[in-house]
Amino acid sequence: MKQSKYILVLFLLLFFGEIGFTQIVVDTSNAKKSSSITSNSRNRKDLSRRESRARRSHVDSSIVQSDPAIDSLRMDLSKINVKYITNIRAAALENEAIHKRDLRTQFIEKVNAFVGTLPPDSVERWTVHARSQIADLNTFQGSLDSYNRSLHLTLSQLKDFRSKYSQSETSIRLNNYLTTAEQEVQSKIDSLKVSVDITNENLKAYYSLSHRVKEIVTKQINKEPSDSATVKSSLWKAGNTTVTKEKILNNLKNNYRKSRSIDTYVNKTAWTSRILLIILVIAYLYWITSTAFVLNKDNNSKREVKLPFNIWSLIGKAIILFLTLLPIVSIVTPTLVIQATQLLLMVFFGILLRKNFTLKHGKIVGFLLLFYICDVFVNSVVSEDLIMRIVCIIFNIVALYIGFYLKKHIKDPAAAGYIQLPVFIIFAILNGGAIFLNILGYVDHSRSFSIAGAVGLAQSFTLTFFIHMIKDDVKNQFARNRVKKGFWLRFNEERALKATGDALKFLCLLLAIIVLANNLQFAASLATSVSKFLSNNHQLGGINFNFGNLVLAFFILAAANWFQKNLNLLLIGGENGALSKDYDHKMTLFPLFRLIIIVIGFFIAISALGVSLDKLTVIVGALSVGIGLGMQNIINNFVSGIILAFDKPFRVGDRIELADKKGRVKEIGIRASILNTGDGAEVIIPNGDLLSGRVVNWTLSNDDARTSFVVQVDRSADLETMKLWIKEAVGHSSHSKPELGVGISVQDISEEMIYLSIGCWIDNPANGGDFKNDVLIELNNRFKKEELKFFSIVTPTK
């Protein structure tokens, strides 16, 4: 092939004659040499490729071959796990440790801000906070220690591997791998050391603070002897000193000097909850103002004499709401704040309700207000002096007499001064206990019991008026909606007022407990005990839970249940708790929406309870067998309800017929549906029967229905004329649809009468009776006017 190429080139050169023969020979020789060089270069490249493949083949064969040393190396290397190192976020842990240090610094500065006597309630909160922080830091430190142990173990394994196998030094790849891993592990260890040092510093600071607070409290106790150490002298051993103005003022200062709780309450506690309360009060003021404005405008439109719009009474109600809910903002509230709050509430309620009081009730309110001020003042200035203690005992006896008098003579729950039996019992126990403790010498405890009784009695009156005030506001809201046709008309007013009253009673009970606990000086302990009770973890099998999450889950389920029950009223509408008939056709899919709400609420409650979904799956699987065997019918009806919601063989408002039951569909539920019959009965039919039974739907595609009945007319009359009269009578009925056709046919003929069958379309199957009534009355009048015989079905006997 190459020679033929050379011959062809030579032939072309000779043909054109541009070069000589000698030059051609030289060029031919050079061409051969160049071809030879190229061929040699190609051969060398091929040889190099074959050698490279041979070397790779040799390496592969050596790898494939079983070598015990290499197998041991691989096995030991696989035991060293370094993948978890990337999951240790050392920077994030360091940031968390720094954040905890900042919180610790702020807390210590807050504690150090107090000079002199430490308030007992603050000490209690500080101790609880310090304990929680110490527990949190111990947990954090345990995590850091666990990371450090794992990292040091991995570093030791890497070093042992390097010393055991010489390949770790000779193999470049293996050496690089081990060096990189060692550097990463050492870097994580160095980073964690910073977090460990900060955490140890935080723990030492908290332990030191707790120890210092205990020492200060101990010094205060030793410096200021307690009631049991100095004042504990029985009444017959009490000293008799002269009562002066200066002594009364000094006693008042001493009784409130032992605790700087006012300063703590105002300046050293968070204002977040108070701001939320202020926002709530502003929203309440806007609500009652807008309602009162609408009602006042409506009343003035019906009167000749215009009534003024009283804004001050509305502002007073907003202040009452603020003062009533103030104790719930902070569980530990100073007794002075509570006493002043109850005094202001009595004054405001007296002003707002002065027009509703009779002269007798007004005197009772005035006397109770005066007695409350005197009782609180006397118990605030009491000391170990004999005269002051006797005065306090006299006030306790007068308080018991007032309680018995009010309980015996005032029987109307809405009247001023009415005392409920539980309030009366607690009031009598507190005043009786105050007398007993005063006689034994426990003056401070006697003062707490006496003030708690007076404040509790006043609070019982103010809370009763508070409940009536809020319920009146709800009534006004319903009255406003009757004027404006608002949203609240969808609900039943009586049930709404009952639910509001129940919720307010629970709230008032909570407020009464908080106030009583503060007056008896155990509010901080109560709050701590309740917090521990709600937050302590309990175990039931493999499920961990606490009562706080359990209560939250209960409220979530209750809210979901209420929402799914009232979903139709909230979204569709109605009046006085009943659905509007104009929107019945929109309720077909509501059972499915209810089911979705229940399922979502259930899963949210389970999440709030702290139960993981995998454990829930196990529980559901364990119960599935029992559910399948014991609840077959319920599950059948439940699934049938879902099928009915999607398949829609009938809708709410349709007239259906099932076996011997016929009526209008009122509701399609998850388990059963409700059918309204013609006689007013409500038939509850399981969804399984509706799905499996033969259901006749008279209004599936439209509400039109055909009805027929037989009449008897006089044989002597003209048949065509009578048919014309019948068509006119049918057309006069408001329920007929003559455009769809009116059928009149002869069914039978007797000696005197002709039996005619009348068939016609009407607008709704439920109007068949009204349609027949209209036609028969019209024909009867017409035939009577023409003096012809006319009967309906049954021929009267002669």
C-alpha angles and dihedrals in degrees: 000000000000092000092053089054091053092047090051092051092048092050092053093048093050091047094056094038095211097131137034129257093247093055089050091055091050093049090047090053092048090049091054091049091050090049091050092050091049091049092050091050090052091050092051091051092049090050091050091051092050092050091049091050090048092052092049090047090051092050092047092049090050091051093048092049113090113253116178093207093053092045090052091048092051093047094050091045092052090055091063106085113199099155093090091062092081090056092061104091098200094173092052091048091050091050090050091051090050090049090053089050091053091051090049091051092050092048094050091048089052092051093045090053090076116090124194119349117029115222111243094225091051091049090053093051092045092051092050091047093048092050092050092049092048091050090049092048091048089054091048091048090051090055091050091049090051091052091048093050091051093048094048090048091052091048091051091050091052092051093047090050092051092050093046099051124048090199088076088073100035097044109074094199095049092044091053091049093051093044092051092048092049091050093050093049093047091048091054090048092052092048093049091050089069091053091047092051093049091048092050089049091052092050093050090050094051093046090049092048093050091049092048093049090051091051092050092048090049091051090049091051092049092044096047110038115220128247092264093052103046109012097038097110121128120246095257091053096048119120121249113224134162115270111228136170092252092050092051091051091047091050090050091051093045093051092055097034095074090073129039089198094132091061090045092049094050105033110017103047130076117267096206096100092044091052089051089051091051090051089050091051092050090050090048091050091051091049097051092040094054090045093049091047093054093046093046091051092049093048093048090052088062097043134071092211109060118225117224120242107244108207095169094067089053091051088050090054090051090052089049090053090050094048093044095052095039096095092056091059092069118021091206104057125167114255090231090059091049093048092049091045093054091047091053091046092054090049094049094046090048090054095046095045099038092108092054095051123094118222091263094049091047091055090049092052092047093049093048091050092050093045091049092054093047095044094050092045095049093049090047093058098039118125138164091289115120097229095051092047092050090050090053091050090051090052090050090052091048089049091054090049091050091050093051092045094051093045092051102042105032112067101155110097091207094052124099112261097027111148122201117223098248090049091049092051094049091045092052093047093050095050093042090049090049091055092048094048092046092054092049092049103255093129098163092050090045090053091050092050093047094048090045089055094049094045091045092053092049091046092052089058095045094046091051090053089044092057091049090048095054093044090052088052090053090050090051089051091056090047090051091051091051087058096043098028090238137175097271093067088077089074130067109256096213094051092044091053091048092050090047091050093050092050091048092050090054091048092048091050089053091049092049091052092049093049093046091049092051093048091050091047098239101101094109092050091046092050091049093048093048091047092051092045092052097041103041111108121237129190128222108181105308094339122099118201143150131215093245091061089042091057090046091050090050092053091047091053091045091051092048091049092050092047094051092047093051097035093108093052093045096050105026106029140223141165133268093355094309125110121250111250091219091070101043094111091061095064101075096102096038094099088059092049089050090052091050091051092050092048093047091047091049094053092045089051091049090050091049089050090057097241112142119229093241091060089045089054090054091050093048090048091052092049095044094083093052092043092050093052102037102034104041095127093046092050090046092053091043094053090042089055090055091049091049090051092056101031093047100200085165138004136215106284096029120126110234137172124215118177105306094344121095129169149095122310107243101175140000107211134186094255105017141005129228123231123196110213126206093258093056098260121138112222117199109210122185113240091235090064092048092051097044098034129081104264121191112205111197094185105036099123098015140347096250116118135178121232133180139184138170128246132184119226133185112276092216092064124091109266096215091049091051091051089053091051090050092051090050091050091050091050092052092061114095091215098056129096104202091170088073090058139274118230121204119176137164111249100176143344126219132183094278107009141055118216111221125188114213117201124180143154118250132191097247135010090233091063095060093104094048091048093052090047092054094048096046094049092049093049093044091055092046095049092044089053090052091044093239129139118258129174138165117233100302116068112219113242120243 
